[in-house]
Amino acid sequence: MRGAPPPGWVRVLPVLLLVGVAGATTATPDARDIGFVLGAIPPLAVLSYGPLATGVLGLLVVILLNLPAAHLNRPGNTDLLTILFVAALSVFVSYVRSHRDAQLVAERSIAEAVQRAVLPPLPDRVGRIGCVGLYRAAQDGTLVGGDFFDVREGPYGVRAVMGDVQGHGLAAVGTVVSLLGAFREAALDQPDLESVAARMDRRLATDSTRVRYAELFATAVLLEFSADAGAVRVVTCGHPAPVLLREGRAREVAVTPGVPLGVGLVGADPPKGVTLSLDPGDVLFLASDGVWEARDADDAFYPLTERLAALSGTAPDPAALPREVWAELVRHCDVRDDVTMLVLSPP
């Protein structure tokens, strides 16, 4: 919540300097010339200590300067006032920094609450379907972005969605909330997956009419598992199709993509779904554009399908796949978009 803390050596450095100067100057009169280092201790304490600890370190510096056993040249009034001023200023700066840290913690707490409201943590299993999700926002300092996913059980079976709205970061959160709300309602009401996609499309089109030149659109892929989890129906709206992992092999599900949600092309055909039979041990891997379009230093796309086949052979636990793929993306690719992965595994 407090962001990246300072390195451990930064926290230890003021104390080490104080102890080192005190030990050297009390041991021999020849070390009196290093007394100037003491002036750097209060400013260094600001980086990792609160106002009280910074004030204590500043007071110890003043005491050491006036200690006869330290063999330091007794400072004049000007030198002593300078050290006192620097110490007092450091205490004030530490006080301001502590309050800014508290404000940062509060803001990040709110951001996490928003993320949990938009994308609640997935349970390990929804109905008979195992679920594992991973989400990383592209915008630095934020926990939410333009990708979304959800898995819900309803009267028509277990239904899942993954989508990517226009843009990313905090500006896209409102659109994500609208689409997730539409999906969660339609998953309970609509008898087929195509109608669920139509409901989400209407929601996005309605939101676009309220804002001039909004041009809102989103890609999405929807899945519906049969009651016995022996088959899955897939509908895509401009989003990459799921990858089917079966017996150490990986392949994209062949499905005709529909137009993205909210585009509203005149005369465009509605999305056409495909039904796929599932064998015991099959795994479906869904990923956003942040994974499919990630590039390495040579400007080559990340080979997701090939890597999934290799990883599923070395790490047969489906729950480990998102973490393994994310680790490879961080090592080899320049990740600039929101990264979302969802693994669905029938029993």
N, C-alpha and C positions, 0 to 999 in steps of 0.2 A: 504493500500500500504506500510506503514512503518512497517508492522509486528505487533507483540504484543507490545503495549506501556508498560513502567514500571508502576507498581501500583501507584495509586494516593498518597499513603502515602510516597512513595520514593521521589516524587516531593516536597511534603510539608515538609519532615523531615529536610532539611538544614535550611529552614526559621524558623521552630519551635525551632530548637536547638539554632540558633542565638538569637531569641527573648527570649527564656527561660534563656539562660546564661546571656544575658544583663539585663533582669529583676531581676534575682536572685542576681547578683553581685552588682547591683546598690542599691538594697534594703537593703542588709546587708553585712558587711565585712566578715561574717563567710562563705560566699559562694565563697571565692576567690580560693579555692582548685579545683573548677570544671572548671577552665579556660582551662584545657587541652582538653576539649571537642571541643573547637573552632578549633583545628587542623584538626578535622574530617569533618568540613563543606565543604571546597573546593572539596575534593575527592568525597563526597556524591553528590555534585552539578553536577559532571560530568555525573552521571547516567541519568539525565533528563533535564539538561539545556545546552544551547549553550555557546560558549566561552565568550560572552559579559556578560551574567548573572552570569557565574561562576567567572569571573574577578571581578564583582561588589560585590559578596558575599565574595570573598577573601579580597577585600579592606575593607569591613565592619568589618571583623575579625581583621585585623591589627589595624584599628581605635579603636575598642573596647578594644584591648589589651593595648593600650596607653592612654585610657581615665581614668583620675584620679577618676572620680565618680564611676567607675566600681569596685574599691577596689581591683583590681588585682595587684599582685606583679609586679612591672615594669619589663618587660622582659629584659634580657640582650641581647647583640648584637647577640650572637649565637642563642638564642631562636627566636629572631625576624627574623633573616636571614633564619632560618629553616621554619618558617611559610610563609615567602615570597616565598621561593623556592617551597614549597608544593603548594601554591596558583598558582604560575606561571606554574608549571608542570600540575596542574589540568586544567588550561586554554588551554594548548597545547593538552592534552588528549581530552578535550571537542571538540577542533577544529578538531582533527583527527576523532573522533566519528561522528561529524556532517557531515563530508565529506563521511564517510562510509554509513551513513544513506541515504544520497542523492544518492549514488551509488546503494543501495538496492532498493530505490524507482524506479530508472530508470530500473533496471533489472526486477523487478516485473511488471512494466508497459509493458515491452517487452513481458514477459511471458503471461500477460493478453491479449495483442494484438495477440499473437500466438494462444492462446486458442480461441479467438473470430473468428480468421481466420479458425481454424480447426473445431470448434464447435460453429457456430454462435447461439445466443440465439433463441430459437424456438418461432415463433409467437403463439398467443393463438389459432389460427385455421389455418389449411392448407386445402383449399377447404372446405368440410363439416365436417372435422375431427378436434376435439379439441385436443390440444397437451400440455402436461406438462412434462418437463424433469428436472432431477437432476443429477449432476455430482460432485463427490468428488475424487480427485487424492490421491493415497495411499502414494506416495513419499512426505516426509515432505519438505515444502518450494517450491513446484511446484503447478501450476494450471492446468497442462495438464498431460495426462497419456496414458494408452494403450486401454482405452475404447472409443467407439464412437457411435453416433446415429445421425440420420437425418430423416426428413420427407419432401418429395417433391411432388408437383403436376405436372403431365405431361399428355400427350395425352392418356395414358392408365389408368388414375386415380391417386389417391393419393397412393404413395408408401413410406414405412418406412423401416429403417434398424437399427439394434443395433448389435454391434460387440465387440469383445475383442481380441486384438492381443497378440502374445507371449510377455511375460514380461510386464513391466509397467514403468512409469516414462518417462523422456525425451528421452530415447533410443528408445521408441516405437512410438514416434510422427511421424517419417518419414513414417512408415508403415500405420499409421492411415490416413495420408494425401493421400497416394496412393489409399487406399481402398475407402475413401470417394469420391475422384475424379472419380474413376471407377463407383461407384454407381450412382453418380449424372449424369454422361453421359449415363449410361445404362438405367436409369429410364426414359430417354427421347426417347431412341432408340429401346430398346428391347420390343417385344410384350408380353412376358410372364415373370413371376417372376423367373422361373428356368434359363432363359437366362441371367437375371441380375446377379444371383449368379455365373453363368459360367464366365461372364465378370470379376467379382471381383476375382474369382479364377485364371483366366489367368493373371490378373494384378499382383497378389501376386507371382505367379510362375515365371513370367518374372523378377520381382525384385530380386527373390532368385538366379537366374542364374548369376547375376552380382557380387554377393558376395560369396566367397568360404565358404562352411560349414555354410551358413546363416541359413538354416532350418527355414525359416519364415513360420508361419501359423497363422490362426486366426479363431475364431468361429463367426458365424453370424446368425441372424434370420431376415428374410425379410417378409414384409406384403404388400398386395395390396388390397385396398378397391374398391368395385364396384362403379359405377357412382352414384347410389342412396344410397350408404353407407349401404345397406342392407345385404352385405356379405363381407367377407374378406378371402383372400387366404394367407396361411402361408407356408413358406419354411424355414427349419432350416438346418444349416451346423455346427453341433457339438455344438450348443448353446442351452441353456434351452428354452423351448417353452413358449409362452406368457401364462399368467393366465387370464382367462375370469371371470369377475365379473358380476353376473346376479342375481338380486333379493336377495341380501344379501348372496349369495353363491359364492364360488371361486373354480375353477378347472383349471388344466393345459389343454391346447389344445392338443388333441391327434394327433400327427403328427410324421411320420417316420423321424428320424434325418439322414441327410447326413453327409459325412465326412467333417472335417474342411477345410476351404479354404487354398489352397497352399500345402496341403499334397501330392496330386497327386498319390494316391494309384492306382496301375495298376489293371484294371478290376473292380474298384469300381463303383457302380451304382450312377448315378447322383441323387441329392436330389429330393424327391417326395413331392410335396405340397399337402395341404388339403384345401378345401374350407369350410368355416364355416358361417352359417347364423347368422345374428345379429338381436336382438330385440331392440326396443327403450329402452334406458337407459343402454344398455350393455357397459362395460368398459373393455379394454384390458390393462393389466399391464405387461410390459417387464422389466426384471432386468438382470444385469450381474452376473458373478460368485461371485463377491464381496458381493452380497446380498445372493445368494443361499447357498454359502459355508461359511458364517459367523458362528462362533461358540461362545458359551458362556463359562463361567468359568468351567462348567461341561463337556466341549467338545461336547456339543449337537448342532446340526445345528439349525439355526434360522428357525422357522416354518413359512415360508413366506406365503404359501397358507392359513393356518389357520388364521394367523394374518390379512391377507388382507380381509378375510371374516368378521372378527370382526371389523376391522377399517372401512370397507365400510358401516357397519350398524350404527356405532357411528358418522362417518364423511362422510355423503353422497356426499360431494363435491369431485369429482375426483382430483381436483387440490391440495387438501390437502394430498392425499395419499403418495406421495414421501417424504414429510416433516415428516409425522407421522412415516413412516417406518425408515427413517434415524435417527430420535430421539430415536426410540427403539434400533436400532443397536448400537448407541453410548452408550446407557445406559447399555445394557446387553451383548454385544459381543465385541470381540477383532478384530477390523476391520484392516486387513493388506493388502487388495487388493483394486484396484480401485472400486468404487461403482457408478453404473450408473442405473438410473431408468427412464422409459418412460411410460407415461399414454396416451392412445389414446381413445377418446370417440366420437363415432358417434352421430349425433343429435338424 
